[in-house]
């Protein structure tokens, strides 16, 4: 549920920092000079995040015209961040995002949570952060002093964040957004971290792009030419379940299909856009592609408007615990695309659990069109067990990463159902509303995933059934 900030939250203090300008000092209230130091970022600015062959186009977060320091809202008494909206989806997670404030943009790191049952370590090496154009606006340190931000070395920085149970650690570097610069983040150590992700969108409705451990990530502003589009793909079309031996010398078929009905055409590639003869189209597991690798097609053909590509199964580098496969490529000099689908290497259904939550109904294509009837687009869930099911901390997510977080205390009694509607409406025990302004569930097929508060998948429902 989207809640209005409380009186305390809406009146968060502004930055207490002073910025050296020439021989004097400039308080945060001197907005014009502050903006001149780094340049402000337009609300239309997006960023390209790259990890190996994987790319995402992300939007910065912003909230009520607050500065990044006010939004992060570090509480020295408790040693934790306290943002006005809940962006900490999992206690054992490390998150990055761009925050756009009234006087420029910042790259934010946030590790741990006030609900974390154990601590962790995140040791990153950073490059591309300019000392002449920016500085650390937030230093979250549970020790009470800034001992984790190491000295700058040759324009680079090394930061070792450590946090204990029930605390956070992190920071925000203000002064990013120069279209000529690329920021590089290289994780040297991630300990006590179950998920590393980059957030995009509105703070109350973010989507998180999962990153692979131990692989560097680069971030740069989109320059108006470069963009990342989506591809509607199906791995092993017509096969249910899509079981395969990841170590066999067989081939695996991947189909690029037309965009879903009523989809925004500007966000998707069509099969005819993709030319494997002139541009590479790589396929494989997330970690393999994040490392700059990928399988190349051995053969491709077109049939009934769909592009089919054949890959050597072994070279796609799946493991027995892989749950998703990714297809990435280019359609031109400045346009990349990506698509994903679930997989079952070794015949294992990696989403099966003992949690009796099931999908019993779905209306992905409401009469009259998706965009005009968002409240009528819904997924219906049922507790198919014999006891009450506490769904506190559970998250519903689609293939593209749009997330809905079930409210604290939400309990589904045995045999009962509830519907999650895409649009807005009046909440009650049987109907929850996502309150987004665009369709979530693709008409031609999607994957409905539910994870618990620890990030474990408790439900994965694919439609249409093959």
Secondary structure, DSSP 8 states (H G I E B T S, - for coil): ------HHHHT------EEEETTEEEETT-HHHHHHHH----TT-EEEEEETTEEEEEE-B--TT--HHHHH-EETTTTEE--SS-----TTEEEEEEEEETTEEEEEEEEE-TT-SS-EEEEEEEES--TTT-EEEEEE-TTSS--SB---BTTBEEEEEEE-TT-EEEEEEEEE--TT--EEEEEEEEES-SEEEEEEEETTEEEEEE--TT--EEEEE--SS-EEEE-EEEETTT-SS-EE-TTSS-EEEEEEE---TT--GGGB--GGG--TTTS-EEEE-HHHHHTT--B--SEEEEETTEEEEEEETGGG---TT--EEEEEEESSSSEEEEEEEE-EETT--TT--S--EEEEEEESS-TT-TGGGGGG-EEEEEE-SSS-EE-TT-EEE-TT-BEEE--TT-EE-TT-EEEEESS-----SSEEE---SS--S-TT-EEEEEE-TTS-EEEEEEES--
